[in-house]
Amino acid sequence: MSQTSIILKNGTVLQHDEQDNVCVLRDTDILITGNRIIQIGQNLSDLDGTYVIDCTDKIISPGFIDSHHHMWQTQLKGRHGDHTLVDYVTAANLQAINFTADDIFWGQLGGCLEALDAGTTCVVDNAHMSAGPDHGSAALAATVASGIRSIFCYGVTPLRAAEWTSSTFEVDKSGAFPVWMFDQLEEFAKKSPFGGDGRVQLGFFFDSYFLPQDVITSVFDKVRKMGVRMITSHFRHWSVSEGQSKIPEVLQSSSLLGPDILLSHGNGVTASQAELLTSAGVYIASTPDAEIFMASGSDPVAFRADLPLTSLGADCHSCGSTSMLHQAQMALGSDRAAQMSEAAKENRYPREFRAKVQRAFNLVTIKGARAARLDESIGSIAVGKLADLVIFDASTPSMICAAEQDPLAALVRHAGSREVNTVIVGGQIRKEDGILRKVDIAGGSEIFAVNGLDASQESKFSWKQIARRLVDSRAELQKRIESVNVDLARRTMLSMFGKSEEEVFV
C-alpha cells in the first residue's frame, strides 16, 4: 500500500535537541507527506485522504541505524552458537562459494526484513558475499526490493574459495580484487542510487590491508572517483590476523583517512590510534554481541572516552540478534561490567555509571546517522528530515509502567522486537500492527531476475512465503556444506596468515 500523507496521532515522540539530548514530547502528532516529516505538534489537522495511525500508548522513535552488518547470511543462522570468529570464517564467510545467486537473493532479503522487523530503517551493509558477479547483483536487487535504506558497500573478502570438496581446498587466486568486481562496482556506480528517493546508495568494502601501499592508494583513488558514498573495513587487534590492527596507520601513511571511511569493531584500539581516527573524522562501528560471543574482542569500544566517534552495528544475524536495541543493551552491559571490574580492583564502587541510557540510544540513532554521513536526513525526528520512524507498543508486559516513567529507558532497557509495532522508511510503511507488509520482489528485477518467477506471477510476497523460500534454500545449501572439508579450510586460512593451529589456539 502506498499513501501520499500519513499522520501519527497522540504519540510519545523522542526528539533530539541540538546537543543530542532526547526530549520527550507526549500527546504529539507527526505529519508525513511524501517521504518527509512536514509538521510536528499537538492536535494537527489531517486532510481527507491522509492515512491515520493512532499512536496512543505508543512511543515514536527515529528509525535505528545499523552501522555494520553482513546482510546475506540468513540461511547460515543457527550454526554459530558456540563458534569463535575463526570458526565463523570457515562456517560462514567461506561458504559463499556454496551459495547460488538465488540463495544470496533470498538470504539478503531475509536479512533486510529481519532488520526492518526489529526497527532498523538504515543499514551500512558490508556486502562481502561475492564468489562471482551474480552474487553482487542478487544481493543489491534484494536490498532494493526489501524497502530498507542501505549503504550497500560492495566488495569481496581477500580469502575466497575457488574449489572446495571433501578432500581439497583451493584459494581463489584471481587477486584481492578480481577484475569482474571492479567492473561491476563501476556499473553499479553509474546507476546509483537505487530504490525510491535514493534509498540504496553505493559504498565499497575493503579488507585487503596486506596489499602494498601503492596498490591500496590506487584502489581508494579508483573507487572514490566512481563516487561511492563510503568505504568500510574491518579493524581490530587479534592474534590471528595482525594486519587488521594496523589499518589506521596503513591508511594514514597514504593520506587516505577521511570521514568517508567507516571502520568496524576497533577492539584493542590504542590511544594513538584513537587520536588519529578522531582527528580524521573516522567513525568506528562497534558490534558488541558478535565481538563478545565470538571471541573477536572482549572490549567493545562504543563508550571509550577517547573515541567520541562511535556507533553500533549488528555484524552478523547468522550469529545473534539483529536488533539494535539488543546491541545497545550489550554495549551498556559490557561497559558497566568493565567499570565494575576496574572499581573492584581498588576495592571501591562506582558512584555512577559512565555508560548512560541516552548515549546508548544515540549510538543507534543520531550517531549512527553521522557514521553513515546521513545525519542531515535521518537519525532524529525533525521537520524536513526523511520519515524513517519506528513506533513501539508501550502497553506490552515488558513496557507497561516503564513507558510512563521514562520512555527512553523503556526502549533501551525493556523493549525488543516484539514491541516494534510499525516501521516507516521514507514515508513508506514496511511493518504495521506487528506484521511485515508484503515485499514486491520485482522491485529489484532490473538488477537481478530471480529464478522461478515470471511476469505472470504475483510478485508481492508475504513474509511466510519468503520464509518458505529460505527454508528450502537452507536445505539445499546444507547438502553442499556437508560435502566440504571445513578443517582443511581452517588450516589453509591460518597458514595464509602465517599461523598454525598450535600457535593460535589455547
Residue pairs with C-beta under 8 A, 6 or more apart in sequence:
1 429
1 437
2 428
3 49
3 50
3 51
3 429
4 33
4 34
4 49
5 31
5 32
5 33
5 34
5 46
5 47
5 49
5 50
5 51
6 31
6 32
6 50
6 51
6 52
6 53
6 387
6 424
6 427
6 429
7 29
7 30
7 31
7 32
7 44
7 46
7 50
7 51
7 52
7 53
8 29
8 30
8 31
8 32
8 53
8 55
8 60
8 389
8 391
9 29
9 44
9 46
9 52
9 53
9 54
9 55
9 56
10 27
10 28
10 29
10 54
10 55
10 56
11 27
11 28
11 29
11 30
11 55
11 56
11 58
11 59
11 60
11 391
12 24
12 25
12 26
12 27
12 28
12 55
12 58
12 59
12 60
12 394
12 403
12 407
13 24
13 25
13 26
13 28
13 30
13 40
13 59
13 60
13 381
14 22
14 23
14 24
14 25
14 59
14 60
14 61
14 62
14 361
14 381
14 407
14 408
14 411
15 22
15 23
15 25
15 40
15 380
15 381
15 382
16 22
16 23
16 62
16 362
16 365
16 366
16 380
16 381
16 382
17 23
20 362
20 366
20 367
21 358
22 358
22 361
22 362
22 408
24 407
24 408
25 40
27 42
28 40
28 41
28 42
28 60
29 39
29 40
29 41
29 42
29 43
29 44
30 37
30 39
30 40
30 60
30 381
30 387
30 389
31 37
31 38
31 39
31 40
31 44
31 46
31 50
32 38
32 387
32 424
32 427
33 427
34 427
35 196
35 197
35 386
35 387
35 426
35 427
35 428
36 384
36 385
36 386
36 387
36 427
37 381
37 382
37 383
37 384
37 385
37 386
37 387
38 383
39 383
40 381
40 382
40 383
46 52
53 391
53 422
53 432
55 391
57 393
57 394
57 395
57 403
58 391
58 392
58 393
58 394
58 421
59 391
59 392
59 394
59 403
59 407
59 410
59 411
60 381
60 389
60 390
60 391
60 392
61 119
61 365
61 381
61 389
61 390
61 391
61 392
61 411
62 365
62 366
62 378
62 379
62 380
62 381
62 388
62 389
62 390
63 119
63 120
63 121
63 122
63 149
63 365
63 378
63 388
63 389
63 390
63 423
63 424
63 425
64 118
64 119
64 120
64 121
64 122
64 324
64 325
64 364
64 365
64 368
64 390
65 120
65 121
65 122
65 123
65 124
65 311
65 324
65 364
65 365
65 368
65 369
65 371
65 372
65 374
65 378
65 379
66 115
66 120
66 122
66 123
66 124
66 312
66 313
66 314
66 322
66 324
66 364
66 368
67 124
67 262
67 264
67 283
67 285
67 311
67 312
67 313
67 368
67 371
67 372
68 124
68 126
68 232
68 262
68 264
68 265
68 285
68 287
68 313
68 314
68 315
69 111
69 115
69 123
69 124
69 125
69 126
69 313
69 314
69 315
69 316
69 317
69 322
70 111
70 125
70 126
70 127
70 128
70 129
70 315
70 316
70 318
71 107
71 108
71 111
71 112
71 115
71 123
71 125
71 127
71 139
71 143
71 150
71 317
72 96
72 99
72 104
72 107
72 108
72 111
72 127
72 129
72 139
73 92
73 107
73 111
73 129
73 316
73 317
73 318
74 106
74 107
74 108
74 109
74 110
74 111
74 114
74 317
74 318
74 470
75 99
75 103
75 106
75 107
75 110
75 470
75 473
75 474
75 477
76 91
76 92
76 95
76 107
76 318
77 317
77 318
79 91
79 92
79 318
80 87
80 88
80 91
80 92
80 294
80 316
80 318
80 319
83 91
83 294
83 319
84 294
84 295
84 296
85 238
85 240
85 294
85 295
85 296
86 240
86 490
86 493
86 494
86 504
87 294
87 490
88 294
88 316
88 319
89 159
89 490
89 493
90 486
90 489
90 490
90 493
91 486
92 316
92 318
92 319
93 128
93 157
93 159
94 159
94 160
94 161
94 164
94 489
94 493
95 477
95 481
96 104
96 129
96 130
96 131
96 135
96 160
96 161
97 131
97 160
97 161
97 162
97 164
98 164
98 477
98 480
98 481
98 484
99 107
99 129
99 131
99 135
99 477
101 132
101 134
101 135
101 137
101 138
101 448
102 138
102 450
102 451
102 452
102 473
103 473
103 476
103 477
104 129
104 134
104 135
104 138
104 139
104 142
105 138
105 139
105 141
105 142
105 448
105 450
106 142
106 466
106 469
106 470
106 473
107 142
107 470
107 473
108 129
108 138
108 139
108 142
108 143
108 146
109 142
109 145
109 146
109 439
109 466
110 466
110 467
110 470
111 317
111 322
112 123
112 142
112 143
112 146
112 147
112 148
112 150
113 146
113 436
113 439
113 463
113 466
114 317
114 322
115 123
115 148
115 314
115 317
115 322
116 146
116 147
116 148
116 423
116 425
116 430
116 431
116 436
117 417
117 420
117 423
117 431
117 436
118 321
118 322
118 323
118 324
118 325
118 417
118 420
119 323
119 324
119 325
119 390
119 392
119 417
119 420
119 423
120 148
120 314
120 322
120 323
120 324
121 148
121 149
121 378
121 388
121 389
121 390
121 423
121 424
121 425
122 148
122 149
122 150
122 151
122 368
122 369
122 372
122 374
122 378
122 388
122 425
123 148
123 149
123 150
123 151
124 150
124 151
124 153
124 203
124 230
124 232
124 262
124 285
124 313
124 371
124 372
125 143
125 150
125 151
125 152
125 153
126 153
126 155
126 205
126 232
126 264
127 136
127 139
127 140
127 152
127 153
127 154
127 155
127 205
128 155
128 156
128 157
128 205
128 207
129 135
129 136
129 139
130 136
130 139
130 154
130 155
130 156
130 181
131 160
131 161
131 172
132 180
133 180
133 181
133 183
133 184
134 448
136 154
136 181
136 184
136 188
137 184
137 447
137 448
138 448
138 450
139 152
140 152
140 154
140 188
140 194
140 200
140 444
140 447
140 448
141 443
141 444
141 445
141 447
141 448
141 450
142 444
142 448
143 150
143 152
143 194
143 195
143 200
143 444
144 194
144 195
144 199
144 200
144 443
144 444
144 447
145 439
145 440
145 441
145 442
145 443
145 444
146 439
147 195
147 199
147 425
147 428
147 430
147 439
147 443
148 199
148 425
148 430
149 199
149 200
149 378
149 388
149 425
149 426
150 199
150 200
150 201
151 200
151 201
151 202
151 203
151 229
151 230
151 372
152 188
152 194
152 200
152 201
152 202
152 203
153 202
153 203
153 204
153 205
153 228
153 230
153 231
153 232
154 181
154 184
154 185
154 188
154 202
154 203
154 204
154 205
155 177
155 181
155 185
155 204
155 205
155 206
155 207
156 176
156 177
156 178
156 181
156 205
157 207
158 176
158 207
158 208
158 210
159 171
159 493
159 496
160 171
160 172
161 169
161 170
161 171
161 172
161 489
162 170
162 171
162 172
162 173
162 174
163 169
163 170
164 170
164 484
164 485
164 489
165 483
165 484
165 485
166 483
166 484
166 485
167 485
167 488
168 485
168 488
169 484
169 485
169 488
169 489
169 492
171 492
171 496
172 178
176 208
176 211
177 208
177 219
182 222
185 202
185 204
185 223
185 226
185 228
186 226
188 202
189 202
189 226
189 227
189 228
192 200
192 201
192 202
192 227
192 228
193 199
193 200
193 201
193 202
194 200
194 201
194 444
194 447
195 443
196 426
196 428
197 386
197 426
199 425
199 426
201 229
202 226
202 227
202 228
202 229
203 228
203 229
203 230
203 231
203 232
204 223
204 228
204 230
204 231
204 232
205 231
205 232
205 233
206 219
206 220
206 231
206 232
206 233
207 233
207 234
208 216
208 219
209 216
209 233
209 243
209 244
209 246
209 247
209 250
210 243
211 219
213 250
213 253
213 254
216 250
216 251
216 254
216 256
217 254
217 256
220 231
220 254
220 256
223 231
224 231
224 260
229 260
229 373
230 260
230 261
230 262
230 372
230 373
231 260
231 261
231 262
232 261
232 262
232 263
232 264
233 247
233 261
233 263
233 264
234 244
234 247
234 263
234 264
234 265
235 244
235 245
235 247
235 248
235 263
235 264
235 265
235 266
235 269
235 284
236 244
236 245
236 265
236 266
236 267
236 268
236 291
236 296
236 297
237 244
237 245
237 267
237 268
237 269
237 297
238 244
238 245
238 267
238 268
238 296
238 297
239 499
239 504
240 494
240 497
240 499
240 504
241 497
242 497
243 497
245 268
247 263
248 257
248 263
248 269
248 273
248 276
248 277
248 282
249 273
249 276
251 257
251 261
252 276
252 280
257 276
257 277
257 280
257 282
258 280
258 281
258 282
259 280
259 281
259 282
259 283
259 373
260 373
261 280
261 282
262 282
262 283
262 284
262 285
262 371
262 372
263 277
263 282
263 283
263 284
263 285
264 284
264 285
264 287
264 313
264 315
265 284
265 285
265 286
265 287
265 291
265 296
265 297
265 301
266 284
266 286
266 301
266 307
266 310
267 291
267 296
267 297
267 298
267 299
267 300
267 301
268 297
268 299
269 277
269 284
269 301
269 304
269 307
271 306
274 304
274 306
274 307
275 306
277 284
277 307
277 309
278 306
278 307
278 308
278 309
281 309
282 309
283 309
283 310
283 311
283 370
283 371
284 301
284 307
284 309
284 310
284 311
285 310
285 311
285 312
285 313
285 371
286 300
286 301
286 302
286 310
286 311
286 312
286 313
286 331
286 363
287 300
287 312
287 313
287 314
287 315
287 327
288 300
288 302
288 312
288 327
288 330
288 331
288 334
289 314
289 315
289 319
289 320
289 321
289 326
289 327
289 330
290 296
290 314
290 315
290 316
290 319
290 320
291 297
291 298
291 300
291 315
292 298
292 300
292 330
292 334
293 319
293 320
294 319
299 334
299 338
300 330
300 331
300 334
300 335
301 307
301 310
302 310
302 311
302 312
302 331
302 335
302 360
302 363
303 310
303 331
303 335
303 354
303 355
303 359
304 310
305 354
309 370
309 371
310 363
310 367
310 371
311 363
311 364
311 367
311 368
311 370
311 371
312 324
312 327
312 328
312 331
312 363
312 364
312 368
313 327
314 320
314 321
314 322
314 323
314 324
314 326
314 327
320 326
321 327
323 416
323 417
324 364
324 368
325 364
325 411
325 412
325 415
325 416
326 416
327 364
328 360
328 361
328 363
328 364
328 412
329 360
329 412
329 413
331 355
331 360
331 363
332 355
332 357
332 360
332 412
335 353
335 354
335 355
336 353
336 355
339 350
339 353
339 354
339 355
340 350
343 349
343 350
357 408
357 409
357 412
357 413
358 408
360 412
361 408
361 411
361 412
365 379
365 380
366 375
366 379
366 380
367 379
368 379
369 375
369 377
369 378
369 379
369 380
370 379
376 385
377 385
377 386
378 385
378 386
378 388
381 389
386 426
386 427
387 424
387 425
387 426
387 427
388 424
388 425
388 426
389 422
389 423
389 424
390 420
390 422
390 423
390 424
391 420
391 421
391 422
391 423
391 424
392 399
392 411
392 415
392 419
392 420
392 421
393 399
393 419
393 421
393 434
394 400
394 403
394 407
394 410
394 419
395 403
396 418
396 419
398 414
398 415
398 416
398 418
398 419
399 410
399 414
399 415
399 419
402 409
402 410
402 413
402 414
403 410
418 434
420 431
420 434
421 431
421 432
421 433
421 434
422 429
422 431
422 432
422 433
423 429
423 430
423 431
424 430
429 437
430 436
430 437
431 437
435 463
436 462
436 463
438 460
438 461
438 462
439 460
439 461
439 466
440 459
440 460
441 450
441 453
441 459
441 460
441 461
442 459
445 459
453 459
461 469
490 501
491 501
494 500
494 501
494 504
